[in-house]
Amino acid sequence: MKKYKIALLRGDGIGPEITEQALRVLDKIAEIYGVQFEYREGLIGGIAIDETGTPLPDETLELCRNSDAILLGAVGGPKWDNLPTDKRPEKGLLKIRKELDLYANLRPAKVWDALVSASPLKEDVVKGTDMLVIRELTSGIYYGEPRGIFEEKRKRYAVNTMKYTEEEIRRIVRKSFEIARKRRKKLTSVDKANVLEVGALWRQVVEEEKKNFPDVELEHLYVDNCAMQLVRRPTTFDVIVTGNIFGDILSDEAGVVVGSLGMLPSASIGDKYALYEPVHGSAPDIAGKGIANPIATILSAAMML
Ligand SMILES: NC(=O)c1ccc[n+]([C@@H]2O[C@H](COP(=O)([O-])OP(=O)(O)OC[C@H]3O[C@@H](n4cnc5c(N)ncnc54)[C@H](O)[C@@H]3O)[C@@H](O)[C@H]2O)c1
């Protein structure tokens, strides 16, 4: 019988309860398809701070490196809100993504017919929407150097740097073409090539890679236009690929189009490791009440299979 090792990081707030429900589904799948899932628990987030003093202990990273996949609940909560930024539970998430080089963040946003009224958009605009936003997760302006708040002649100024290497762009673009090929064969690449050099290079690399995927239709959109088109014509999108900061914003927008945060799964994948988690946070306001919607976590587990 094939056996898969799953690193189980339940985290904080509703994390333990929603992952528990995903395990029930996974166990049923194991029974039906004759496979075995071995869950090995690790600490991350606030609970890891309480027990070890750090949001991502080395043992958790080691556990993840020695597993076939990682399933995560959520991290964070008011108890740890006053800690300095680099000591907070969310730092554990940023670190695990970087350490395991999980460079592609996949966020499917699908409108289910039965829940079409949950969307803030009109039914005839949104019905049938089924898209996947792929966000570059480990580079770009969130990581670029130099960065900081500085002072010169008693005047403060702040700097962030948007930087992408050709390789960083190529690997996520290639992955996106491959994924689009397995779906409805349409890829929308989003950039700001009209004003940013990073966008110009992004577009060049996308065009170069397109030659390897003649069967996939390619569309380029500037990010401001894409933000509009997502609410005007959501059903026309299949796979969207973009950099870190634009992806952060557009994937949230795509989530709103669908309507319910409790339904949105995600996968963060690299060439060696992959982590699956719901898009929502630890919902401390409802933790422990048994009312959290586990569907996003169950769908995340489904992406893992
Ligand atoms: N990936 C993560 O682990 C992650 C992501 C976002 C926020 N956070 C952290 O989570 C904590 C709470 O953040 P927040 O309140 O801004 O966002 P949140 O996503 O936790 O909650 C936002 C709202 O949605 C509701 N909600 C979220 N998930 C739900 C579910 N599965 N079922 C039913 N209702 C659900 C919550 O009750 C709340 O009203 C913070 O500490 C934040 O930093 C963690």
The ligand as a Gaussian input file, in Angstrom:
#p B3LYP/6-31G(d) Opt

LIG

0 1
 N       -2.546000      32.232000       6.509000
 C       -2.806000      32.581000       7.757000
 O       -2.565000      31.823000       8.683000
 C       -3.416000      33.914000       8.018000
 C       -4.039000      34.648000       6.992000
 C       -4.701000      35.836000       7.319000
 C       -4.722000      36.278000       8.638000
 N       -4.066000      35.545000       9.603000
 C       -4.132000      35.925000      11.029000
 O       -5.409000      35.507000      11.540000
 C       -5.797000      36.385000      12.606000
 C       -7.183000      36.936000      12.332000
 O       -7.125000      37.755000      11.153000
 P       -8.396000      38.388000      10.429000
 O       -9.518000      38.468000      11.400000
 O       -7.923000      39.594000       9.730000
 O       -8.748000      37.359000       9.259000
 P       -9.537000      35.969000       9.334000
 O       -9.503000      35.390000       7.965000
 O       -9.010000      35.112000      10.413000
 O      -11.054000      36.361000       9.710000
 C      -11.808000      37.337000       8.987000
 C      -13.307000      37.099000       9.244000
 O      -13.724000      35.926000       8.534000
 C      -14.239000      34.944000       9.422000
 N      -13.712000      33.631000       8.997000
 C      -12.449000      33.355000       8.584000
 N      -12.333000      32.050000       8.296000
 C      -13.556000      31.498000       8.512000
 C      -14.065000      30.168000       8.391000
 N      -13.303000      29.145000       7.984000
 N      -15.365000      29.953000       8.719000
 C      -16.148000      30.976000       9.126000
 N      -15.721000      32.254000       9.255000
 C      -14.437000      32.505000       8.961000
 C      -13.709000      35.324000      10.816000
 O      -14.561000      34.849000      11.837000
 C      -13.639000      36.828000      10.717000
 O      -14.890000      37.383000      11.007000
 C       -4.725000      37.473000      12.670000
 O       -3.827000      37.139000      13.692000
 C       -4.066000      37.405000      11.309000
 O       -2.744000      37.870000      11.318000
 C       -3.447000      34.385000       9.322000

